[in-house]
Amino acid sequence: MSESPEHAQSRPLQGFRIGVTAHRRAGDLIDALERRGARVLHAPALKIAPVESDEVLLAEIAAVIAAAPDVVMVTTAYGMRRWCEAADAAGLGEELLAVLGRADIYVRGPKARGAVRAAGLDDAGISSDETTAALTGLVIDTGIAGKVVAVQVHGYTDVAALARLRAAGAQVLTVTPYRWVNAEDGDRLSQLIDAVANRELDVLTFTSAPAVDAVLSAAAQTGRAGAFLAALRGGAEGILHGGPGGTPCTGGTAAVASAAVGPVTAAPLLAAGITPLVPERFRMGALIRLVCEHLEAAGALRMESSGQLLEVRGQALLINKVPVPLAPAPLQLLKALISAGGSVRSQGELAAELGVGEAEHALHMTMSRLRASLPDPGVVETVVKRGYRIRR
């Protein structure tokens, strides 16, 4: 059954294919993308290790209580909640809150601040850009020589931040309420890597820096790092914070854009020579909006033909907002013609677009399939001895 034009119009990601690497809150992200019409390939790169009966964490909590730190750094809301939950489970919750209440608490961002306040505590300051580096600088600027600083570590230990604190004269304690471990989920991660390397996705999303590291490492281990990186390095050049530019992500040969929820997540991508989309506000909702805006601007092709609106969105063709099924080769041919904006494309040019060299028979067969699939076959005109074009 075909969709109504209104329903098609309300699905800005219709026809696009998006990879999701998240583990925590992956369901929320996938649901939001699918509601907007996207086809999602989910391959969690990492998962959060359980902390129940975690003797190391309990020892860290006891050490913080015993040391009564002067300064506490909270980096994530989830980490703050897990920290308090683990202390409560061990019967140390009240002691921990009493110690934290006497310390100066500095937070990395608004969500961490919210978790601190939900625990009945208050903070003394917040980083300027929601990064651990900025939070560390803020704490150092308060003067921490000779003081005890407790740091809630998120997933992976930020060695550089801890080194800066120690260099400033602080005695540093760490608490790791959760840890990232490799996700064991069949071969979905290798499928995701293959899909990127083969340019079968339009966007690959990341919500944590450790997940980026894990995916890059997995790509290297599978021997596909070259193709994987090549696909992503051309995907969103110059579009950090959603600026202008970029490469359309609509065909099997197009580049794959990457999207990171914030600058911390983006850092390992940038280090690998990949320029991701990054929203101005480092939130999942803002990430989804930016992906929609990017694909609308760079991933959709449109052209009017005799009063009909032709749209190619990823792997979907819509005519006057109504989806029209089209196989990959005819769709690629149609993209080449729409991209010409009504100008004539020669048989040689179109054959090259299809990757069939000078095989005229293959081009003619694909053209026949394209016309047979269109409600109005005359949309594609033959220009004798010159080639083909979209009828205006």
BELMOZI-V656902 format. One record per pair of residues at least 4 apart in sequence whose ideal C-beta (glycine too) atoms are under 7 Angstrom apart, sorted by the first residue. I is the first residue (numbers start at 1). J is the second residue. D is the distance in whole Angstrom. If there is no record, write none. Layout:
{{I J D} {I J D}}
//
This chain:
{{2 322 6} {2 323 6} {3 7 5} {3 8 5} {3 323 6} {4 8 7} {5 9 6} {5 320 7} {5 321 4} {5 322 6} {6 10 7} {7 11 7} {8 14 6} {8 318 6} {8 321 5} {8 322 7} {8 323 6} {9 321 5} {11 36 6} {11 37 3} {12 36 5} {12 37 7} {12 292 5} {12 296 6} {13 33 6} {13 36 4} {13 37 5} {13 38 4} {13 292 6} {13 295 7} {14 37 3} {14 313 6} {14 316 6} {15 313 4} {15 314 4} {15 315 5} {15 316 3} {16 38 5} {16 202 5} {16 295 5} {16 299 6} {16 313 6} {16 314 4} {17 39 5} {17 41 7} {17 200 7} {17 201 5} {17 202 5} {17 314 6} {17 315 7} {18 33 5} {18 38 5} {18 40 6} {18 201 7} {18 202 6} {18 203 5} {18 205 6} {19 41 5} {19 43 7} {19 192 5} {19 195 7} {19 196 7} {19 201 5} {19 204 4} {19 205 7} {20 26 6} {20 29 6} {20 30 6} {20 40 6} {20 42 5} {20 205 5} {21 43 6} {21 44 7} {21 45 5} {21 205 7} {21 206 6} {21 211 5} {21 215 6} {22 26 4} {22 29 6} {22 44 7} {22 207 4} {22 211 7} {23 44 4} {23 46 6} {23 47 4} {23 48 6} {23 183 6} {24 48 6} {25 29 6} {26 30 6} {26 42 6} {26 44 6} {27 31 6} {28 32 6} {28 284 7} {29 33 6} {29 284 6} {30 34 6} {30 40 5} {30 42 6} {31 35 6} {32 36 7} {32 288 5} {33 38 4} {33 40 5} {33 288 7} {34 38 6} {34 40 6} {36 292 7} {41 192 6} {41 195 6} {41 201 7} {43 188 4} {43 189 5} {43 191 6} {43 192 4} {44 183 4} {44 185 6} {45 183 6} {45 189 6} {45 211 4} {45 214 4} {45 215 5} {46 180 4} {46 181 7} {46 182 6} {46 183 6} {46 210 6} {46 211 5} {46 214 5} {47 181 6} {47 183 5} {48 178 5} {48 180 7} {49 178 7} {49 179 4} {49 181 5} {51 57 5} {51 82 6} {51 86 6} {51 177 6} {51 178 6} {54 58 6} {55 59 6} {56 60 6} {57 61 6} {57 86 6} {57 176 7} {57 177 6} {58 62 6} {58 86 7} {58 90 5} {59 63 6} {60 64 7} {60 174 7} {60 175 5} {60 176 7} {61 65 7} {61 86 7} {61 87 5} {61 90 7} {61 92 6} {61 96 6} {61 175 7} {62 66 6} {63 67 6} {63 173 6} {64 69 6} {64 99 7} {64 150 5} {64 173 6} {64 175 6} {65 92 7} {65 95 5} {65 96 6} {65 99 5} {67 148 5} {67 173 6} {68 99 5} {68 102 7} {69 103 5} {69 148 4} {69 149 6} {69 150 4} {69 173 6} {70 103 6} {70 104 7} {70 147 4} {70 148 5} {71 103 6} {71 104 5} {71 106 7} {71 139 6} {71 144 6} {71 147 6} {71 149 5} {72 100 6} {72 103 5} {72 105 5} {72 150 5} {73 106 5} {73 135 6} {73 139 6} {73 149 7} {73 151 5} {73 152 6} {74 80 5} {74 105 6} {74 107 5} {74 108 7} {74 112 5} {74 116 6} {74 152 5} {75 79 6} {75 108 5} {75 112 6} {75 132 6} {75 135 7} {75 152 5} {75 154 5} {76 80 7} {76 112 6} {76 154 4} {77 81 6} {77 111 4} {77 112 5} {77 114 6} {77 115 4} {78 82 6} {78 178 7} {79 83 6} {79 152 5} {79 154 5} {79 177 5} {79 178 6} {80 84 7} {80 112 6} {80 115 4} {80 116 6} {80 119 7} {80 152 6} {81 85 6} {81 115 6} {82 86 6} {82 177 4} {82 178 5} {83 87 7} {83 152 6} {83 175 6} {83 177 4} {84 88 6} {84 93 6} {84 96 7} {84 119 5} {85 89 6} {86 90 6} {86 177 6} {87 92 4} {87 93 5} {87 96 4} {88 93 4} {92 96 5} {93 97 6} {94 98 6} {95 99 7} {96 100 6} {97 101 6} {97 119 7} {97 120 7} {99 103 7} {100 105 7} {100 121 6} {101 121 6} {104 124 4} {105 116 6} {105 121 6} {105 123 5} {105 124 6} {106 123 6} {106 124 6} {106 125 5} {106 135 6} {106 138 6} {106 139 5} {107 112 4} {107 113 5} {107 116 6} {107 123 5} {107 126 5} {108 112 5} {108 127 5} {108 130 6} {108 132 6} {108 135 5} {109 126 7} {109 127 7} {109 130 4} {110 114 6} {111 115 7} {112 116 6} {113 117 6} {113 123 6} {113 126 6} {114 118 6} {115 119 7} {116 121 5} {116 123 5} {117 121 7} {117 122 7} {125 138 6} {127 131 6} {127 134 4} {127 135 4} {127 138 6} {128 134 5} {129 134 5} {129 263 7} {130 262 6} {130 282 6} {131 135 7} {131 263 6} {131 264 6} {132 136 6} {132 158 5} {132 161 5} {132 264 7} {133 137 7} {133 161 7} {134 138 6} {135 139 7} {136 140 6} {136 161 4} {136 164 5} {136 165 6} {137 141 6} {139 144 6} {139 149 7} {140 144 6} {140 164 7} {140 165 7} {140 168 5} {144 149 6} {144 165 7} {144 168 5} {144 169 6} {144 170 4} {145 168 6} {145 169 3} {146 169 6} {147 170 6} {148 171 5} {148 173 7} {149 165 6} {149 170 4} {149 172 5} {150 173 5} {150 175 6} {151 162 7} {151 172 6} {151 174 5} {152 175 5} {152 177 7} {153 157 5} {153 158 7} {153 174 5} {153 175 7} {153 176 5} {155 178 6} {155 179 6} {155 180 4} {155 208 7} {155 210 5} {156 180 6} {156 210 5} {157 162 7} {157 174 7} {158 162 7} {159 163 6} {160 164 7} {161 165 7} {162 166 6} {162 172 6} {163 167 6} {164 168 6} {165 170 5} {165 172 5} {166 170 6} {166 172 6} {180 210 4} {182 214 7} {187 191 6} {188 192 6} {189 193 6} {189 218 5} {190 194 6} {190 222 6} {191 195 6} {192 196 7} {193 197 6} {193 218 6} {193 219 5} {193 222 6} {193 224 6} {193 228 6} {194 198 6} {194 224 7} {195 200 4} {195 201 5} {196 201 6} {196 204 6} {196 228 5} {196 231 5} {196 232 7} {196 256 5} {197 224 5} {197 227 4} {197 228 5} {197 231 6} {199 231 5} {199 252 6} {199 253 6} {199 254 6} {199 255 7} {199 256 6} {200 252 7} {201 256 5} {202 249 4} {202 256 7} {202 257 7} {202 295 6} {202 299 6} {202 314 5} {203 249 7} {203 256 7} {203 257 5} {203 259 6} {203 291 6} {203 295 7} {204 232 7} {204 256 6} {204 258 5} {205 259 5} {205 287 7} {206 211 6} {206 212 5} {206 258 7} {206 260 5} {206 261 7} {206 265 5} {207 211 7} {207 261 5} {207 265 6} {207 284 7} {208 265 6} {209 213 7} {209 264 5} {209 265 5} {209 267 6} {209 268 6} {210 214 6} {211 215 6} {212 216 6} {212 265 6} {212 268 4} {212 269 6} {213 217 6} {213 268 5} {214 218 6} {215 219 6} {216 220 7} {216 268 7} {216 272 6} {217 221 6} {218 222 6} {219 224 6} {219 225 5} {219 228 4} {220 225 4} {224 228 5} {225 229 6} {226 230 6} {227 231 6} {228 232 7} {229 233 6} {229 272 6} {229 273 7} {231 235 7} {231 255 6} {231 256 5} {232 256 6} {232 258 5} {232 274 5} {233 273 5} {233 274 5} {234 247 5} {234 255 3} {235 247 6} {235 249 7} {235 255 4} {235 256 5} {235 257 4} {235 258 6} {236 246 5} {236 257 4} {236 258 6} {236 275 6} {236 276 6} {236 277 5} {237 245 6} {237 246 6} {237 247 7} {237 275 6} {238 243 6} {238 245 4} {238 246 7} {238 275 7} {239 243 6} {239 245 6} {239 246 5} {239 275 7} {239 277 6} {239 294 7} {240 275 6} {240 278 6} {241 278 6} {241 280 6} {242 277 6} {242 290 5} {242 293 6} {242 294 7} {246 257 7} {246 294 7} {246 298 4} {247 254 6} {247 255 5} {247 298 7} {248 254 6} {248 298 5} {248 299 6} {249 254 5} {249 255 6} {249 256 6} {249 257 5} {249 295 7} {249 298 7} {249 299 5} {250 254 6} {250 299 5} {250 301 7} {250 312 6} {250 314 6} {250 335 6} {251 332 6} {251 335 6} {252 328 7} {252 332 7} {257 277 6} {257 294 6} {258 269 6} {258 274 6} {258 276 4} {258 277 7} {259 276 6} {259 277 4} {259 287 6} {259 290 7} {259 291 5} {260 265 4} {260 266 4} {260 269 6} {260 276 4} {260 278 5} {261 265 5} {261 282 6} {261 284 6} {261 287 5} {262 266 7} {262 278 7} {262 282 3} {263 267 6} {263 278 6} {266 270 6} {266 276 5} {266 278 5} {267 271 6} {268 272 6} {269 274 4} {269 276 5} {270 274 7} {270 275 7} {277 290 5} {277 291 7} {277 294 6} {279 286 4} {279 287 5} {279 290 5} {280 286 7} {281 286 4} {283 287 7} {284 288 6} {285 289 7} {286 290 6} {287 291 6} {288 292 7} {289 293 6} {290 294 6} {291 295 6} {292 296 6} {293 297 6} {294 298 6} {295 299 4} {295 300 7} {296 300 6} {299 313 7} {299 314 6} {300 311 6} {300 312 7} {300 313 5} {301 311 7} {301 312 4} {301 335 6} {301 338 5} {301 339 6} {302 309 7} {302 310 7} {302 311 5} {303 310 5} {303 338 5} {303 341 7} {303 390 6} {304 309 6} {305 310 6} {305 379 5} {305 390 5} {305 391 5} {305 392 6} {306 391 6} {308 319 6} {308 320 6} {309 319 7} {309 320 5} {310 319 6} {310 338 6} {311 318 4} {312 317 6} {312 331 7} {312 334 6} {312 335 5} {312 338 6} {313 318 7} {315 331 7} {316 323 6} {317 324 5} {317 326 5} {317 331 6} {317 334 7} {318 322 6} {318 323 6} {318 324 7} {319 324 5} {319 375 6} {324 373 7} {324 374 7} {324 375 7} {325 373 7} {326 330 5} {326 331 5} {326 334 7} {326 373 5} {327 331 7} {327 369 7} {328 332 6} {329 333 7} {329 354 6} {329 366 5} {330 334 6} {330 366 6} {330 369 5} {330 370 4} {330 373 6} {331 335 6} {332 336 7} {332 353 7} {332 354 6} {333 337 7} {333 350 6} {333 353 7} {333 354 6} {333 366 5} {333 367 7} {333 370 5} {334 338 6} {334 370 6} {335 339 6} {336 345 6} {336 350 6} {336 353 4} {337 345 6} {337 380 7} {337 388 6} {337 389 7} {337 390 5} {338 390 6} {340 345 5} {340 389 7} {342 389 6} {342 390 6} {342 392 5} {343 389 6} {344 383 5} {344 386 5} {344 387 5} {344 388 7} {344 389 5} {345 349 5} {345 350 5} {345 387 5} {345 388 6} {345 389 7} {346 350 7} {346 386 7} {346 387 4} {347 351 6} {347 360 6} {347 363 6} {347 387 5} {348 352 6} {349 353 7} {350 354 7} {350 363 6} {350 387 7} {350 388 7} {351 356 5} {351 357 6} {351 358 6} {351 359 6} {351 363 5} {354 362 7} {354 363 6} {354 366 6} {356 362 4} {356 363 6} {359 363 7} {360 364 6} {361 365 6} {362 366 6} {363 367 6} {364 368 6} {365 369 7} {366 370 6} {367 371 6} {367 388 7} {368 372 6} {369 373 6} {370 374 7} {370 380 6} {371 377 4} {371 380 6} {372 377 7} {374 379 5} {378 391 6} {379 390 6} {379 391 6} {380 388 6} {380 390 7} {381 388 7} {381 389 5} {381 391 5} {382 388 6} {383 387 6} {383 388 7} {383 389 6}}
//
